[in-house]
Amino acid sequence: MALGLKLSVDAKQHAAFGYDAAGVNPPLVLDFVAERYRVGGSPVSFDTALTYTGASTKTTVDSDGAIKWTAHNLALNSAAPATQSITVVSGADYTVEVAGSGSVTLSGAGTGSVTEGNPVEVTASTTSLTLTVVGSPDRIWAYRSDLGGMQNNPDRGDSYVPTTSSARYLPRRGNHIYNGTSWVNEGVLVESEARTNLVTYSEQFDNVVWTKDTDLATLAIDAIGPDGQTSAVTMQDGAGGGSGTCSVSYLVSGLQFSTPNTVSLFVKAGGVSWVTFRLNSFGAAEGYTSFNLSNGIDDDLRIGTTAAGQTASIDNYGDGWYRCSVTFTTAAADSSGFVYFYMAESDAGASAPTVPLDGSSSILIYGAQLEAGSTPSSYIPTNSGSTVTRAADTIQVDAGAAPWPTPNVIGEELVTNGTFNDADISGWATYLSATLLVETERLKITNGSASSSNSYTLYPVSTVAGKIYQMQISYSSGTFSGEMAIYPASTTSGVPLNPSVPQRVTGTGERLIPFVATGATSYVLVQGVGMGAGTSFSVDNISVREIDPLSVSIQMDGTVTGNTYTPTRWYLDANNAILQDIGSTDFTFTQEAAGVVDTVTGGSFTSGVNTPYNIASRHGSTFINGAVDGTALTANLTPTALPDLSATNFQIGSTYMGTIGKLRVWADDIGDTGIAEAST
């Protein structure tokens, strides 16, 4: 295909999918909803576009609305299988599958013989399941299959996940959220915080770790839960006549002092339509919070009385199921406390609710969780008598895959004889006992005195204040083994221009350094730091030319639970970065170049559960601006440099609890109109 035709096709595809903004197509597209990924404008796979880590089984919500395990494979070297033992959770269900002519015999935590087309599911009785390979199967895979089972591998559409020398856990792509009428794919679920469920039996409410009221008749697992299985528990009154309290309680231990915690429970109305949470022995957070589970009630109105020191939230899981959550902060000396769940016929206010004891008072409950954190996170099943920790998610675009602007040189060369192909070194001034010599067509800088250790040389170039230039220089340490400082300066005393942190280099290499001139003369400065007397280094191919302003534009949308997050983080070091942040009430867009920080803050954000947002920003050598939900903010025109992040990994959801729908990056300034369009 001709290059022009290919570019035309790519442009049409971008436009058709709605990825362009202000008529400019983004080289980097990560569409987690549509499962379309582009790097350098070309289609790639998820794994090619991104690097993901998160080594543990995790839950997600599939397209059928059921809570499931995200795709994973516990068997090692899946395409060249050998006999092995895998670690499992006693009491949990696992499925083993094979492809090809061989088979696998199970032993240890379960038994069975697995052949192609005949997977075997076992309930683990110990913590080790042995897979004995018979013959030569082509593939082997083993995965946890309780809850609603395991989500399919989105790259294949089946349950197989390839592995090498370790188990593999895929990211939670295709995570669905209920919008009140249907389940909607919101993209990839990213939780940057590792969380631990401190409730050791999260579904088995009839276990001895739970205490039930004497008025409560049964806690049988007898109903369909949010995982689509018979996993929910009916809380049923004892039909003794009159009224009484019906609750289950759990003593939580292992809490950290003075720490935000969140307790959550999936609940569905039965004979009564309210549930009340009570916290006991938690200092200022003690008290009752109630939730209305009735049909026909707006979700925003389902939260009833909320105790002082508690914050309540509720999330619709469809089919009458709601996940009710209470966030609180432990007192300075609280490492344990009681959590109570009451069924109620109304909002009981600040006291324990009662229900009629007539055999008809009931609610359904599932999935209790208490975790250190200021938000409810995805469900972490336990049920084995131990707490369970879910690992943090990290996703990034590796350096080089994220587009970075290539300097477009527009000015003439400002350095005379920067290649040193003759002995002319006129214009080069020396300082601190430096001496100069052209040797093998390179400029050699030598420290001529034992009393000076930072010898340097300067070369003046004519510049225009406010314009952007690029300094290029090759260097070699020669007989000097220490650091060299290479940077554009504003005065003969070596005051650095932006970037204001000198470029420290060792060995041999080349640097391209953009800078903004502040006056009619700027200087090329090269210096040895800590030079010994008589030691030297060399420089070559020195160039200074005016370039077009450098700029990048970034868009991201998704949903978050809570606030104070960083959706995107392009971070080189403490002095050079580009960030997009979600605050408690608004958004902040930041760029920091050589320690100089410039920001734009605005828009409106209200914290909640699965709160949607859409933001975009533009970052340039002389500007920064952001847009929120289709409205551009007021640009900040004070920046004087764009940090060089061309060799830096681009982190997505570095601090984040929610889903990501789409992310786009342009190596261009798409303007205020473009970021407004991109954030719509």
C-alpha positions as CSV (number, residue, x, y, z in Angstrom):
1,M,0.0,0.0,0.0
2,A,1.3,3.5,-0.8
3,L,2.2,5.6,2.2
4,G,-0.2,8.4,1.2
5,L,-3.0,5.9,0.9
6,K,-2.2,4.3,4.2
7,L,-2.1,7.6,6.0
8,S,-5.4,8.5,4.4
9,V,-7.0,5.2,5.6
10,D,-5.6,5.7,9.1
11,A,-7.0,9.2,9.2
12,K,-10.4,8.0,8.1
13,Q,-10.4,5.3,10.7
14,H,-9.5,7.7,13.5
15,A,-12.3,10.1,12.4
16,A,-14.8,7.2,12.1
17,F,-14.0,6.1,15.6
18,G,-14.1,9.6,16.9
19,Y,-10.5,9.8,18.0
20,D,-9.5,13.0,16.3
21,A,-10.0,16.4,17.9
22,A,-9.8,19.8,16.1
23,G,-9.1,17.7,13.0
24,V,-5.9,16.2,14.5
25,N,-5.5,12.5,14.9
26,P,-3.8,11.2,18.0
27,P,-0.8,8.8,17.5
28,L,-1.6,7.1,20.8
29,V,-5.1,5.7,21.3
30,L,-6.1,3.4,24.2
31,D,-9.8,2.7,23.8
32,F,-10.5,0.2,26.6
33,V,-14.3,0.1,25.9
34,A,-14.0,-0.7,22.2
35,E,-10.8,-2.7,22.6
36,R,-8.9,-0.6,20.0
37,Y,-5.3,0.3,20.6
38,R,-3.0,2.4,18.4
39,V,0.7,3.2,18.9
40,G,2.3,5.6,16.4
41,G,-1.1,5.6,14.5
42,S,-0.9,1.8,13.9
43,P,-3.2,-0.8,15.4
44,V,-1.6,-3.0,18.1
45,S,-2.7,-5.3,20.8
46,F,-3.3,-4.4,24.5
47,D,-0.1,-6.1,25.5
48,T,1.9,-4.2,22.8
49,A,0.5,-0.9,23.8
50,L,0.7,-1.3,27.5
51,T,2.6,-2.9,30.4
52,Y,0.4,-4.2,33.2
53,T,1.3,-5.6,36.6
54,G,-1.0,-6.9,39.3
55,A,-0.1,-10.4,40.5
56,S,-3.2,-11.7,42.3
57,T,-6.7,-13.0,41.4
58,K,-9.2,-10.1,41.3
59,T,-12.9,-9.7,40.7
60,T,-14.6,-7.8,38.0
61,V,-18.2,-7.5,36.7
62,D,-18.8,-9.2,33.4
63,S,-21.3,-8.3,30.6
64,D,-24.0,-10.5,32.2
65,G,-23.8,-8.5,35.4
66,A,-22.2,-11.3,37.4
67,I,-19.2,-10.8,39.7
68,K,-16.4,-13.0,38.3
69,W,-12.7,-13.6,38.5
70,T,-10.7,-11.7,36.0
71,A,-8.9,-14.0,33.4
72,H,-5.9,-15.8,34.8
73,N,-3.9,-19.0,34.5
74,L,-2.2,-20.6,37.5
75,A,-0.5,-23.4,35.5
76,L,3.1,-22.6,34.4
77,N,4.6,-22.9,30.9
78,S,1.1,-23.5,29.5
79,A,2.2,-24.2,25.9
80,A,4.9,-26.7,27.0
81,P,3.2,-28.2,30.1
82,A,5.0,-30.4,32.6
83,T,3.9,-32.0,35.9
84,Q,3.6,-29.3,38.5
85,S,1.8,-28.3,41.8
86,I,-0.1,-25.0,42.0
87,T,-1.1,-23.1,45.2
88,V,-4.8,-23.0,45.7
89,V,-7.2,-21.8,48.4
90,S,-8.8,-24.6,50.4
91,G,-12.6,-24.6,50.0
92,A,-12.5,-22.7,46.7
93,D,-13.4,-24.1,43.3
94,Y,-10.9,-24.5,40.5
95,T,-11.2,-25.7,36.9
96,V,-8.4,-27.3,34.9
97,E,-8.5,-27.6,31.1
98,V,-6.2,-29.0,28.4
99,A,-6.0,-28.9,24.6
100,G,-4.3,-31.6,22.4
101,S,-3.9,-35.3,22.7
102,G,-2.5,-35.6,26.2
103,S,-4.3,-35.4,29.5
104,V,-3.8,-34.2,33.1
105,T,-4.5,-36.1,36.3
106,L,-5.4,-34.1,39.4
107,S,-4.3,-35.0,42.9
108,G,-3.7,-33.3,46.2
109,A,-6.5,-30.7,46.6
110,G,-8.8,-32.5,44.2
111,T,-9.0,-35.5,41.9
112,G,-10.0,-36.1,38.3
113,S,-8.7,-36.7,34.8
114,V,-8.7,-33.8,32.3
115,T,-8.9,-34.3,28.6
116,E,-9.5,-32.0,25.7
117,G,-13.1,-30.8,25.7
118,N,-13.7,-32.3,29.2
119,P,-12.6,-29.7,31.8
120,V,-12.7,-30.8,35.4
121,E,-13.8,-28.5,38.3
122,V,-12.7,-29.5,41.8
123,T,-13.2,-28.0,45.2
124,A,-9.8,-27.7,46.8
125,S,-9.5,-29.6,50.1
126,T,-5.9,-28.4,50.8
127,T,-3.7,-25.6,49.5
128,S,-1.8,-27.5,46.8
129,L,-3.2,-29.1,43.6
130,T,-0.9,-31.3,41.6
131,L,-1.3,-31.4,37.8
132,T,0.3,-34.6,36.5
133,V,0.8,-34.3,32.7
134,V,0.2,-37.5,30.7
135,G,1.3,-37.6,27.1
136,S,1.9,-34.3,25.3
137,P,-1.0,-31.9,25.5
138,D,-0.6,-28.7,23.5
139,R,-1.8,-26.4,26.3
140,I,-2.8,-26.5,29.9
141,W,-4.7,-23.9,32.0
142,A,-6.0,-23.8,35.6
143,Y,-8.1,-21.1,37.1
144,R,-10.4,-20.3,40.0
145,S,-14.0,-20.9,39.1
146,D,-16.2,-20.2,42.1
147,L,-18.2,-16.9,42.3
148,G,-19.6,-16.5,38.8
149,G,-16.7,-18.3,37.2
150,M,-13.8,-16.7,35.3
151,Q,-14.1,-13.9,32.7
152,N,-12.9,-14.9,29.3
153,N,-9.5,-13.8,28.0
154,P,-10.6,-10.7,26.0
155,D,-7.9,-11.2,23.4
156,R,-9.2,-14.7,22.6
157,G,-12.8,-15.0,23.7
158,D,-12.2,-18.2,25.6
159,S,-10.8,-19.2,29.0
160,Y,-7.2,-19.8,27.9
161,V,-4.4,-17.5,29.2
162,P,-0.9,-18.2,28.0
163,T,1.8,-18.4,30.6
164,T,5.6,-18.9,30.8
165,S,7.5,-19.4,34.1
166,S,4.9,-17.8,36.4
167,A,1.2,-17.6,36.9
168,R,-0.5,-14.8,34.8
169,Y,-3.3,-12.4,35.9
170,L,-4.8,-10.3,33.1
171,P,-6.1,-6.7,33.7
172,R,-9.7,-6.2,34.4
173,R,-10.8,-5.2,30.9
174,G,-14.5,-5.1,30.1
175,N,-15.5,-4.1,33.6
176,H,-19.3,-3.4,33.6
177,I,-21.3,-0.9,35.7
178,Y,-25.1,-0.9,36.1
179,N,-26.7,2.3,34.9
180,G,-30.1,1.6,36.3
181,T,-31.5,-0.3,33.3
182,S,-28.5,-2.3,31.9
183,W,-24.9,-3.3,32.3
184,V,-22.5,-0.9,30.5
185,N,-18.9,-1.7,29.6
186,E,-16.9,1.1,31.2
187,G,-13.4,-0.1,30.1
188,V,-10.6,-1.3,32.3
189,L,-10.8,-1.4,36.1
190,V,-7.7,0.0,37.8
191,E,-7.2,0.0,41.5
192,S,-3.8,1.5,42.4
193,E,-4.3,0.6,46.1
194,A,-3.7,-2.9,47.4
195,R,-6.6,-3.8,49.7
196,T,-7.2,-6.5,52.3
197,N,-10.6,-7.8,53.3
198,L,-10.4,-8.2,57.1
199,V,-13.7,-10.2,57.2
200,T,-12.4,-13.8,57.1
201,Y,-15.8,-15.4,56.1
202,S,-17.2,-12.9,53.7
203,E,-20.2,-15.0,52.5
204,Q,-20.6,-17.8,55.1
205,F,-22.7,-15.8,57.6
206,D,-23.6,-19.1,59.4
207,N,-19.9,-19.6,60.4
208,V,-19.1,-19.2,64.1
209,V,-17.1,-16.0,63.4
210,W,-20.5,-14.4,62.9
211,T,-22.9,-13.8,65.8
212,K,-26.7,-13.7,65.1
213,D,-29.5,-12.4,67.2
214,T,-31.7,-15.0,69.0
215,D,-34.7,-13.5,67.0
216,L,-33.0,-14.5,63.7
217,A,-34.1,-17.9,62.6
218,T,-31.7,-18.7,59.7
219,L,-28.7,-17.6,57.7
220,A,-29.0,-20.2,54.9
221,I,-27.2,-19.8,51.6
222,D,-30.3,-20.2,49.5
223,A,-30.6,-17.4,47.0
224,I,-29.0,-16.1,43.8
225,G,-26.3,-13.6,44.6
226,P,-24.6,-10.8,42.6
227,D,-22.3,-13.5,41.2
228,G,-25.2,-15.3,39.5
229,Q,-24.8,-18.3,41.7
230,T,-26.7,-19.7,44.7
231,S,-24.4,-17.8,47.1
232,A,-26.6,-15.2,48.9
233,V,-27.9,-15.7,52.4
234,T,-31.5,-15.1,53.5
235,M,-31.7,-13.3,56.9
236,Q,-35.1,-14.6,58.2
237,D,-36.9,-13.7,61.4
238,G,-37.8,-16.4,63.9
239,A,-41.7,-16.1,63.7
240,G,-41.9,-15.8,67.5
241,G,-44.5,-13.1,67.5
242,G,-44.2,-9.4,68.5
243,S,-41.1,-7.6,67.3
244,G,-37.4,-7.9,67.8
245,T,-33.9,-7.2,66.5
246,C,-32.5,-9.3,63.7
247,S,-28.8,-8.8,63.0
248,V,-25.5,-10.5,62.4
249,S,-22.3,-9.1,63.8
250,Y,-18.6,-9.6,63.3
251,L,-15.6,-8.7,65.5
252,V,-13.0,-7.2,63.2
253,S,-9.4,-7.2,64.3
254,G,-6.2,-6.0,62.7
255,L,-7.4,-2.4,62.2
256,Q,-4.8,0.4,62.1
257,F,-5.1,3.3,64.5
258,S,-6.6,6.6,63.2
259,T,-7.1,5.2,59.7
260,P,-10.0,5.6,57.2
261,N,-11.8,2.2,56.8
262,T,-14.8,1.2,54.7
263,V,-17.2,-1.6,55.5
264,S,-19.5,-2.8,52.7
265,L,-22.3,-5.4,52.1
266,F,-24.4,-6.5,49.1
267,V,-28.0,-6.4,50.2
268,K,-31.4,-7.0,48.5
269,A,-34.9,-6.3,49.9
270,G,-37.0,-9.3,51.0
271,G,-39.9,-9.1,53.3
272,V,-38.5,-5.8,54.6
273,S,-36.8,-3.0,52.7
274,W,-34.2,-1.5,54.9
275,V,-30.7,-2.5,56.2
276,T,-28.9,-0.7,59.0
277,F,-25.2,-0.8,59.7
278,R,-23.9,-0.3,63.2
279,L,-20.3,0.3,64.2
280,N,-19.5,-0.5,67.9
281,S,-16.2,0.2,69.8
282,F,-14.9,2.6,67.1
283,G,-14.8,5.8,69.1
284,A,-16.3,8.8,67.4
285,A,-17.5,6.7,64.5
286,E,-19.9,4.6,66.6
287,G,-23.5,4.6,65.6
288,Y,-26.2,3.6,63.0
289,T,-26.5,4.2,59.3
290,S,-29.5,3.0,57.2
291,F,-30.2,2.3,53.6
292,N,-33.5,2.0,51.7
293,L,-33.6,-1.0,49.3
294,S,-37.2,-0.5,48.1
295,N,-38.0,-0.5,44.3
296,G,-39.0,2.8,42.8
297,I,-36.7,4.9,44.9
298,D,-34.1,7.1,43.3
299,D,-30.6,5.8,44.1
300,D,-29.6,9.2,45.4
301,L,-32.4,9.0,48.1
302,R,-31.6,5.5,49.3
303,I,-29.3,6.7,52.1
304,G,-31.3,7.3,55.4
305,T,-30.0,8.4,58.8
306,T,-26.2,8.5,58.8
307,A,-24.3,8.5,62.1
308,A,-21.8,11.2,63.0
309,G,-18.3,10.2,61.9
310,Q,-19.7,8.0,59.1
311,T,-20.0,8.6,55.4
312,A,-22.5,6.4,53.5
313,S,-22.6,5.4,49.8
314,I,-24.7,3.0,47.7
315,D,-24.1,1.3,44.4
316,N,-26.7,-0.4,42.2
317,Y,-25.8,-3.9,41.1
318,G,-29.0,-4.7,39.3
319,D,-31.8,-7.2,40.0
320,G,-32.6,-5.5,43.3
321,W,-29.0,-5.8,44.6
322,Y,-27.2,-2.9,46.2
323,R,-23.8,-2.6,47.6
324,C,-24.1,-0.4,50.7
325,S,-20.9,1.1,52.2
326,V,-20.0,3.1,55.3
327,T,-16.6,4.8,55.6
328,F,-15.2,5.8,59.0
329,T,-12.0,6.6,60.8
330,T,-10.8,4.5,63.7
331,A,-9.9,6.2,67.0
332,A,-6.3,6.6,68.1
333,A,-6.4,3.3,70.1
334,D,-8.8,1.2,68.1
335,S,-7.4,-2.0,66.6
336,S,-10.7,-3.9,66.7
337,G,-14.4,-3.4,66.8
338,F,-17.8,-4.8,66.0
339,V,-19.8,-4.4,62.8
340,Y,-23.5,-5.2,62.9
341,F,-25.9,-5.6,59.9
342,Y,-29.6,-5.3,60.9
343,M,-32.6,-5.9,58.7
344,A,-35.2,-3.2,59.2
345,E,-38.7,-2.2,58.1
346,S,-37.9,1.5,58.3
347,D,-35.2,4.0,59.0
348,A,-34.7,3.5,62.8
349,G,-32.6,6.6,63.2
350,A,-30.0,6.4,65.9
351,S,-31.0,3.1,67.5
352,A,-31.2,-0.6,66.7
353,P,-34.1,-1.3,64.3
354,T,-36.8,-3.9,65.1
355,V,-38.9,-6.0,62.7
356,P,-42.1,-8.1,63.1
357,L,-41.3,-11.6,64.2
358,D,-43.9,-13.2,62.0
359,G,-41.8,-15.3,59.6
360,S,-42.0,-12.7,56.8
361,S,-39.3,-10.3,57.8
362,S,-36.2,-10.9,55.6
363,I,-33.5,-9.5,53.5
364,L,-30.8,-11.1,51.3
365,I,-27.1,-10.4,52.1
366,Y,-23.8,-11.3,50.3
367,G,-20.2,-10.4,50.4
368,A,-19.2,-8.5,53.6
369,Q,-16.0,-6.6,53.4
370,L,-14.0,-4.3,55.7
371,E,-10.9,-2.7,54.3
372,A,-8.5,0.1,55.2
373,G,-9.3,2.8,52.7
374,S,-11.5,5.8,52.2
375,T,-13.6,4.1,49.4
376,P,-15.2,0.7,48.8
377,S,-13.1,-1.3,46.4
378,S,-13.9,-4.3,44.2
379,Y,-15.1,-7.3,46.1
380,I,-12.5,-9.6,47.7
381,P,-13.9,-13.0,48.7
382,T,-12.5,-14.8,51.7
383,N,-14.3,-17.7,53.3
384,S,-11.2,-19.7,54.3
385,G,-10.7,-18.3,57.8
386,S,-8.0,-15.9,56.7
387,T,-7.9,-12.3,55.4
388,V,-7.2,-11.9,51.7
389,T,-5.2,-9.2,50.0
390,R,-5.7,-8.0,46.4
391,A,-2.6,-6.6,44.7
392,A,-2.5,-3.1,43.3
393,D,-2.9,-2.6,39.5
394,T,-0.3,-0.6,37.6
395,I,-0.6,0.2,33.9
396,Q,1.8,2.3,31.8
397,V,2.8,3.1,28.3
398,D,6.5,2.4,28.0
399,A,8.9,5.1,27.0
400,G,8.9,5.6,23.3
401,A,5.4,4.3,22.7
402,A,3.8,7.5,24.0
403,P,4.2,10.2,21.3
404,W,6.5,13.1,22.0
405,P,7.0,16.1,19.7
406,T,10.0,16.1,17.4
407,P,11.6,19.5,17.3
408,N,11.0,21.3,14.0
409,V,14.0,23.4,13.2
410,I,13.0,26.7,11.7
411,G,16.1,29.0,12.3
412,E,19.6,29.2,11.0
413,E,22.7,27.8,12.7
414,L,23.9,30.2,15.4
415,V,27.2,28.5,16.2
416,T,30.2,29.1,14.0
417,N,32.4,26.1,13.4
418,G,30.5,23.9,15.9
419,T,32.0,20.8,14.2
420,F,35.6,22.1,14.9
421,N,36.9,21.0,11.5
422,D,39.5,23.7,11.8
423,A,41.4,25.3,14.6
424,D,39.1,28.3,14.9
425,I,37.9,28.7,18.5
426,S,37.1,32.4,18.3
427,G,34.1,33.3,20.5
428,W,34.8,30.6,23.1
429,A,35.6,32.2,26.4
430,T,37.3,30.3,29.3
431,Y,36.7,30.5,33.0
432,L,38.2,29.0,36.2
433,S,41.6,28.2,34.6
434,A,40.1,26.3,31.6
435,T,42.2,26.0,28.5
436,L,41.0,25.1,25.0
437,L,42.5,23.1,22.2
438,V,41.0,21.7,18.9
439,E,42.2,18.2,18.8
440,T,41.0,15.6,16.2
441,E,38.2,18.0,15.2
442,R,36.9,18.2,18.7
443,L,37.1,21.0,21.3
444,K,39.2,19.8,24.2
445,I,38.6,21.6,27.6
446,T,41.4,21.1,30.2
447,N,41.7,22.2,33.8
448,G,44.9,24.2,34.0
449,S,45.1,24.7,37.7
450,A,44.9,22.6,40.9
451,S,43.1,25.4,42.6
452,S,40.1,25.2,40.3
453,S,37.9,22.2,39.8
454,N,34.9,23.5,37.8
455,S,36.6,24.8,34.7
456,Y,34.2,25.8,32.0
457,T,33.8,27.5,28.6
458,L,31.0,29.7,27.2
459,Y,30.0,30.5,23.6
460,P,27.5,33.4,23.0
461,V,24.7,33.1,20.4
462,S,22.3,35.8,19.3
463,T,18.7,35.0,20.4
464,V,15.3,36.7,20.7
465,A,13.7,36.8,24.1
466,G,10.6,34.5,24.3
467,K,11.6,32.3,21.3
468,I,12.4,28.6,21.6
469,Y,15.8,27.2,20.6
470,Q,17.4,23.8,20.7
471,M,21.0,23.2,21.8
472,Q,22.7,20.1,20.5
473,I,26.0,18.8,21.8
474,S,28.2,15.7,21.7
475,Y,30.5,15.0,24.6
476,S,33.3,12.6,25.8
477,S,34.8,12.5,29.3
478,G,38.3,11.9,28.0
479,T,40.8,11.9,30.9
480,F,38.2,13.3,33.3
481,S,36.0,10.6,35.0
482,G,33.6,12.9,36.8
483,E,30.4,14.7,35.7
484,M,30.1,17.3,33.0
485,A,27.5,20.0,33.2
486,I,26.0,21.0,29.8
487,Y,23.3,23.6,29.5
488,P,22.2,26.9,27.9
489,A,22.9,29.9,30.1
490,S,21.6,33.5,30.3
491,T,24.8,35.2,31.5
492,T,28.5,34.7,31.5
493,S,28.3,33.8,35.1
494,G,26.4,30.6,34.1
495,V,22.9,31.4,35.2
496,P,20.9,28.5,33.5
497,L,18.1,29.1,31.2
498,N,15.1,26.8,31.1
499,P,15.6,23.9,31.8
500,S,17.1,25.6,34.9
501,V,18.7,22.4,36.2
502,P,22.0,21.7,34.4
503,Q,22.2,18.5,32.4
504,R,24.7,16.3,34.2
505,V,26.4,13.8,32.0
506,T,29.2,11.3,32.1
507,G,31.0,9.1,29.6
508,T,30.2,9.6,26.0
509,G,26.9,10.7,24.4
510,E,24.8,13.4,22.9
511,R,22.2,15.8,24.3
512,L,19.4,17.8,22.7
513,I,18.2,20.6,25.1
514,P,15.3,22.9,24.2
515,F,15.3,26.3,25.9
516,V,13.5,29.6,25.9
517,A,15.7,32.6,25.5
518,T,15.3,35.5,27.9
519,G,17.4,38.1,26.1
520,A,19.3,39.0,23.0
521,T,22.3,36.8,23.9
522,S,22.3,33.3,25.3
523,Y,25.3,31.1,26.0
524,V,26.3,27.5,25.4
525,L,28.0,26.4,28.7
526,V,30.1,23.2,29.1
527,Q,31.8,22.6,32.4
528,G,33.7,19.9,34.3
529,V,32.4,19.4,37.8
530,G,35.2,18.4,40.2
531,M,38.0,18.3,37.6
532,G,41.5,17.4,38.7
533,A,44.4,19.5,37.5
534,G,45.4,18.5,33.9
535,T,42.3,16.4,33.3
536,S,40.2,17.1,30.2
537,F,37.0,16.4,28.3
538,S,35.9,17.1,24.8
539,V,32.8,18.3,23.0
540,D,31.7,18.3,19.4
541,N,28.8,18.9,16.9
542,I,27.6,21.9,18.9
543,S,24.5,23.5,17.4
544,V,21.9,26.1,18.4
545,R,18.9,26.7,16.2
546,E,15.4,28.1,16.7
547,I,12.6,25.5,16.7
548,D,8.9,25.6,16.7
549,P,7.3,25.4,20.2
550,L,7.0,21.9,21.6
551,S,3.6,20.7,22.8
552,V,1.6,17.6,23.7
553,S,-2.2,17.2,24.4
554,I,-3.7,14.4,26.6
555,Q,-7.3,13.3,27.0
556,M,-8.8,10.7,29.4
557,D,-12.2,9.7,30.5
558,G,-13.6,7.2,33.0
559,T,-15.3,6.8,36.4
560,V,-13.8,7.0,39.8
561,T,-15.0,6.1,43.3
562,G,-13.7,8.8,45.8
563,N,-11.3,11.6,44.9
564,T,-7.8,12.9,45.1
565,Y,-6.5,10.8,42.2
566,T,-3.9,11.2,39.4
567,P,-5.4,9.7,36.2
568,T,-2.2,10.4,34.1
569,R,1.4,10.9,35.3
570,W,4.3,11.5,32.9
571,Y,7.0,11.8,35.5
572,L,10.8,11.9,34.9
573,D,11.9,13.2,38.3
574,A,11.0,15.7,41.0
575,N,11.7,18.6,38.6
576,N,10.2,17.4,35.3
577,A,6.6,16.0,34.9
578,I,3.2,16.4,33.4
579,L,0.2,15.5,35.6
580,Q,-3.6,15.5,35.5
581,D,-5.2,15.4,38.9
582,I,-8.7,14.9,40.3
583,G,-9.2,16.9,43.6
584,S,-12.0,16.9,46.1
585,T,-14.0,19.5,44.2
586,D,-12.1,20.2,40.9
587,F,-9.3,19.3,38.5
588,T,-5.7,20.4,38.3
589,F,-3.4,20.2,35.3
590,T,0.3,20.5,36.0
591,Q,3.6,20.7,34.1
592,E,6.9,21.1,35.7
593,A,10.1,21.8,33.7
594,A,13.4,22.0,35.5
595,G,11.8,22.6,38.8
596,V,9.4,25.4,37.6
597,V,5.8,24.4,38.2
598,D,2.9,25.8,36.2
599,T,-0.8,24.7,36.8
600,V,-4.3,25.3,35.7
601,T,-7.2,24.4,38.1
602,G,-10.9,24.4,37.5
603,G,-14.0,22.5,36.5
604,S,-16.3,20.9,39.0
605,F,-16.1,17.4,40.7
606,T,-18.4,15.8,43.2
607,S,-17.0,12.7,44.9
608,G,-19.1,9.5,44.9
609,V,-19.3,6.0,43.7
610,N,-18.4,5.5,39.9
611,T,-18.5,9.2,39.2
612,P,-17.9,9.9,35.5
613,Y,-15.5,12.5,34.2
614,N,-13.8,13.5,30.9
615,I,-10.7,15.7,30.9
616,A,-8.1,16.9,28.4
617,S,-5.1,19.2,28.7
618,R,-2.6,20.9,26.4
619,H,1.0,21.4,27.5
620,G,3.6,23.6,25.6
621,S,6.8,25.5,25.9
622,T,4.9,28.7,26.5
623,F,1.4,27.6,27.8
624,I,-0.7,25.1,29.7
625,N,-4.5,24.6,29.8
626,G,-7.1,22.0,30.7
627,A,-10.7,21.2,29.8
628,V,-13.4,19.5,31.8
629,D,-16.5,17.9,30.2
630,G,-16.4,20.0,27.1
631,T,-15.4,23.3,28.6
632,A,-11.8,24.7,28.3
633,L,-10.5,26.6,31.3
634,T,-8.4,29.8,31.1
635,A,-4.9,29.1,29.8
636,N,-1.8,29.8,31.8
637,L,0.7,31.6,29.6
638,T,3.6,31.8,32.1
639,P,5.5,28.5,31.3
640,T,8.9,28.9,29.6
641,A,9.7,25.3,28.9
642,L,8.2,21.9,28.3
643,P,9.9,19.1,30.2
644,D,11.6,16.5,28.0
645,L,9.7,13.3,28.7
646,S,10.5,11.6,25.4
647,A,12.3,8.7,27.2
648,T,10.0,8.5,30.2
649,N,7.3,5.9,30.9
650,F,3.7,7.3,30.8
651,Q,1.8,6.1,33.8
652,I,-2.0,5.6,33.7
653,G,-4.0,5.7,36.9
654,S,-0.9,6.0,39.1
655,T,-3.2,6.8,42.0
656,Y,-6.7,5.8,41.0
657,M,-9.7,3.7,42.0
658,G,-12.1,3.3,39.1
659,T,-12.5,2.5,35.4
660,I,-10.7,4.0,32.4
661,G,-12.7,4.3,29.2
662,K,-10.4,6.0,26.8
663,L,-7.0,7.8,26.7
664,R,-5.5,9.7,23.7
665,V,-2.2,11.5,23.3
666,W,-1.3,14.0,20.6
667,A,2.3,15.2,20.0
668,D,0.7,18.5,19.0
669,D,-1.1,21.4,20.5
670,I,-4.8,20.8,19.6
671,G,-5.7,24.2,21.0
672,D,-8.4,25.2,23.5
673,T,-11.1,24.2,20.9
674,G,-9.5,20.8,20.6
675,I,-9.3,20.0,24.3
676,A,-12.8,21.2,24.7
677,E,-13.9,18.8,21.9
678,A,-11.8,16.0,23.2
679,S,-13.3,16.2,26.7
680,T,-16.9,16.0,25.4
